[in-house]
């Protein structure tokens, strides 16, 4: 197996190794079509889902589990780790 290129970021290197990547909130870190496993704040693991499925832009009932917005009522679904599922 070839070593990752030194130009890859730490997150990209971890994704290449299929390791869990810590997530503390913000915009979704991968393309919305990327298939990922995610670990939620409540410990639940959701496997092999599209990253964009964790976002609902509805202005009244929407959610974004990637963002960690303080205005969300239910924070148990916040994503705190993810890993890219190899194609």
N, C-alpha and C positions, 0 to 999 in steps of 0.2 A: 504494500500500500504506500502510495506517495504521501509525503508530508504536505500539509497545507501551505499555500504560498504565504510568505511573510507579510504580504500586503493585505491579507484578509484581516478583518476586525476580530476582536475576541468573540463577539456573538456569532459571526460567520464561522469561525473555527469551531466553536462549540456545536453549532448546527451541523457542520460537516461531520463531527464525531458522534452526532445523534445524542448529545448530552443535554440535560435540562439547562435552560438559560433563565437566570433570575430576571424577573420583570417587576418594576416598581411603578409602572403607570406611564401613560403618554399615548401618542398615536400608535396605532398598530405597527409593529416593527417589520412586518413582512407583507408581501403582496396579499390582497384579500383572497386570492385564489389559491394561496399556498396551503397545503394540508399540514396540520399541526396536531400535536397532543398538547393539552393544556392542563395545568394544575390550578385549581381555584383556591381562594382564601379559606374555604371551609374544608379543604383537603381532598375534595372530589377531583378525580381525573377524568377528563373527556378526551377520548382518543379519535384520531383520524377525522377531524372536522376542518372545514374551510375556515381560515382565520377571520374572514369577513362575516361569518355566521355569529360572531360574538359582538356584532354591532347592529343596532336597530336605530335608524335616524328619525323615528317618529318624534315630533316635537313635544308630545305630551307623555307618552309611555315608553319612549325610546331608552336604550341602554347602550353602554359601551364598556364591556368588561375589561378591555385593554386599558382604558383611560384612567380608571380609579377616580372618577368624579365624586367629590364630596356631596353633591346634590342627589346622588342616587340613593334611594331608600334602602334597597337590598344590596349590601356590600359583600355577601358571602360568595357571589359569583366572580368577584374580581380575580383576574388572572395574575398569579404571582410567579409562575414558571411556565415555560413552553419549550417545546422542541419540534423541529421540522421533521416530518415523516419522510423518509427517503422514498423517492419515486420508484 
